[in-house]
Amino acid sequence: MHDRDYRIDNLRCLLIVLVVFCHLLVVMSTGPLTGVLYQVIYVFHMPVFVFVTGYFARWRPQRIACGLLLPYVEFQLLACLWGNFLMGRVWWWGFTLLQPSWTLWYLLTCVFWYATTPLLTEVRTPRARLAVVAAAFAASIAIGWVPWAADAYDLSRMVVLYPFFCAGFFAGKMGLSARIDALGSGRRVRLCTVFAALVAVLMVLHYAHGPCPKEVLYRNTPYANSWECEARVIVQLAAGAWCALLVVMTPGRHLSPASMVGRNSISVYLLHPWCIRILRFAPPLPGGELVQVPAALALAVVLALALGNDRVCKVFRHVFCGGWLKLRAE
């Protein structure tokens, strides 16, 4: 594991814990504190996750087929089976690959993002790369005015998050993590201060008109009015500031077990929804948000550690990511 970029692994660990935490909040907690946490975390956690995805993205068809398409089909079928089991229908009722179930949108969207990497590889100058990210940002705002974009393969979310994929891809090409390591502690502190101030200003603007509609935070529905367009501009800029702050702040050394969870984030991402589906049958925790929110955070950490350890991920990749195909071929 000596060639791994531990900064990105550690950052990915933080992000996957936040993903699980937000999903747990839906079933474990309600109230004003939960709403505030939603408003803050949903601004940045998936954009930064997409940035990290782009950082390592390469066009490798076999890996994409085994690591994205195959588990997408398998988990889409499992979701259909689960829903039909609860509804008392036949197992194949309503099965489709065109409408991703819950978290599976990310796998399908990654396939389209990865397909653009051969073109992104040809963009070599800083000015051209900045132009690509700017164009993708403009498209991410404009797509909100297309009413059918949310229904076509989750096109809306694909376009809205694409600037972060491009930024991550270019950052990986320029060796951003190594450049951060080369900075002195003083310069890193100054950078963190600047980015933190930018985050603070943009988050104040984010709250200027009250809580942002979930439709804007989810990035998968068209605008209902011009204010939602303005809100998306602010959210996109705030997510970019958050991304810069977190990348600079995250330690670049191996941190056990955070680095392990980060490199195994795919198993956490795809397996934790099944834990939550089961948790929906449990009665709510008493004690209000002061108990429910810490409990959700603690459970998120436990699930990340349990589902992101090396043994579980090895079995996961063997069963769901084509490992059994390789064994059979041998």
C-alpha positions, -999 to 999 in steps of 0.1 A, spaced: 0 0 0 31 23 -2 19 40 -34 -15 50 -20 -25 86 -15 -35 86 21 -48 121 20 -75 111 -4 -82 78 15 -86 98 48 -109 123 31 -129 96 15 -134 80 50 -148 113 63 -171 116 34 -185 80 35 -191 84 73 -211 116 65 -231 98 38 -241 71 62 -248 96 89 -271 116 67 -290 85 57 -293 74 93 -307 108 103 -337 103 80 -348 72 100 -335 81 135 -340 118 141 -363 148 133 -362 184 145 -344 217 140 -309 204 147 -313 176 121 -325 202 96 -294 223 102 -271 194 98 -288 185 66 -284 220 52 -247 220 60 -236 185 51 -257 182 19 -240 213 5 -206 196 2 -205 159 11 -214 145 -24 -196 172 -44 -164 164 -25 -170 127 -29 -173 133 -67 -141 153 -66 -123 123 -50 -138 100 -76 -125 122 -104 -91 123 -87 -84 87 -95 -106 83 -126 -92 65 -156 -109 49 -186 -104 12 -179 -135 -6 -194 -129 -39 -176 -127 -22 -142 -157 -1 -150 -177 -31 -160 -168 -51 -129 -166 -23 -104 -196 -2 -115 -219 -18 -140 -220 -53 -125 -227 -42 -89 -253 -17 -103 -273 -45 -119 -269 -68 -89 -280 -42 -63 -307 -29 -86 -321 -64 -87 -318 -68 -49 -336 -36 -43 -364 -48 -66 -366 -81 -47 -367 -63 -14 -395 -40 -25 -415 -68 -40 -410 -90 -9 -426 -63 12 -454 -57 -13 -461 -94 -18 -455 -92 -56 -436 -116 -79 -399 -112 -77 -394 -95 -111 -422 -70 -109 -411 -35 -118 -374 -44 -124 -357 -17 -145 -321 -5 -151 -333 29 -162 -343 43 -128 -316 37 -102 -327 27 -67 -318 51 -39 -280 53 -37 -274 34 -70 -276 66 -90 -239 71 -82 -227 40 -99 -246 47 -131 -235 83 -131 -199 73 -126 -200 53 -158 -209 84 -178 -183 105 -160 -156 79 -166 -165 78 -203 -154 114 -206 -119 109 -192 -103 102 -226 -114 137 -237 -104 153 -204 -69 137 -207 -64 157 -239 -69 190 -219 -34 197 -208 -29 234 -201 -41 252 -169 -61 277 -189 -79 250 -209 -86 230 -177 -100 260 -160 -122 267 -191 -136 231 -190 -144 234 -153 -161 268 -159 -181 254 -188 -192 224 -167 -202 248 -139 -223 268 -163 -240 236 -175 -247 226 -139 -267 258 -134 -284 257 -168 -296 221 -164 -320 232 -137 -342 249 -164 -346 215 -183 -377 200 -168 -372 164 -181 -335 161 -170 -344 145 -136 -362 117 -153 -336 107 -179 -310 85 -163 -307 110 -135 -292 135 -160 -297 165 -137 -275 151 -109 -250 139 -135 -245 174 -149 -247 193 -116 -219 173 -101 -198 170 -132 -177 202 -125 -164 185 -93 -155 154 -112 -135 175 -138 -118 194 -110 -108 162 -92 -95 146 -125 -73 176 -132 -62 178 -96 -51 142 -98 -32 149 -131 -13 178 -115 -4 158 -83 -24 181 -60 -19 160 -29 19 159 -33 19 197 -38 0 202 -6 25 179 12 53 202 -1 37 233 15 51 244 48 27 244 78 24 281 78 12 283 42 -12 255 48 -27 273 78 -30 305 57 -48 285 29 -71 269 54 -80 303 69 -88 318 35 -109 288 24 -127 287 58 -135 324 55 -149 318 20 -169 288 32 -184 310 60 -194 338 36 -210 314 12 -228 295 39 -242 328 52 -255 335 17 -268 300 16 -290 308 46 -299 343 36 -334 333 23 -340 306 49 -334 269 46 -325 258 10 -351 236 -6 -342 199 -5 -347 198 -43 -317 222 -47 -295 202 -22 -303 169 -39 -295 184 -73 -318 161 -91 -349 182 -98 -356 212 -121 -361 247 -107 -395 257 -94 -386 294 -95 -357 318 -101 -346 318 -65 -338 281 -67 -315 289 -96 -297 315 -74 -296 290 -45 -279 264 -68 -252 290 -78 -245 296 -41 -245 259 -32 -222 251 -61 -197 278 -50 -200 268 -14 -193 232 -23 -162 242 -41 -150 262 -12 -157 233 12 -138 210 -12 -107 232 -12 -108 235 26 -112 198 33 -85 187 8 -59 211 24 -70 202 60 -70 164 56 -38 147 69 -16 131 42 -2 103 63 -16 69 70 -43 70 97 -56 36 109 -84 27 106 -95 58 86 -73 51 57 -86 15 55 -123 27 55 -114 52 28 -99 28 4 -128 4 10 -155 30 7 -173 12 -21 -184 -16 2 -196 8 28 -215 28 2 -234 -1 -13 -240 -22 19 -250 4 44 -285 11 27 -294 -25 36 -286 -19 73 -308 12 71 -337 -7 54 -337 -31 83 -334 -2 108 -366 13 95 -385 -15 113 -370 -5 147 -389 19 170 -376 55 173 -351 63 200 -365 82 230 -349 114 242 -352 137 212 -324 150 190 -299 153 218 -299 115 219 -308 107 183 -282 127 165 -252 114 185 -266 79 183 -268 83 145 -233 96 143 -220 68 165 -238 42 144 -225 57 112 -189 53 125 -196 17 136 -211 8 102 -182 24 83 -157 4 104 -176 -28 101 -184 -26 64 -152 -9 54 -127 -33 69 -104 -53 45 -120 -87 50 -155 -75 44 -144 -56 13 -125 -86 -1 -157 -107 2 -178 -79 -12 -155 -75 -43 -155 -113 -48 -193 -116 -47 -204 -83 -63 -175 -70 -83 -166 -99 -105 -141 -116 -83 -158 -149 -88 -154 -144 -126 -117 -142 -123 -115 -173 -101 -136 -192 -126 -114 -180 -155 -83 -193 -137 
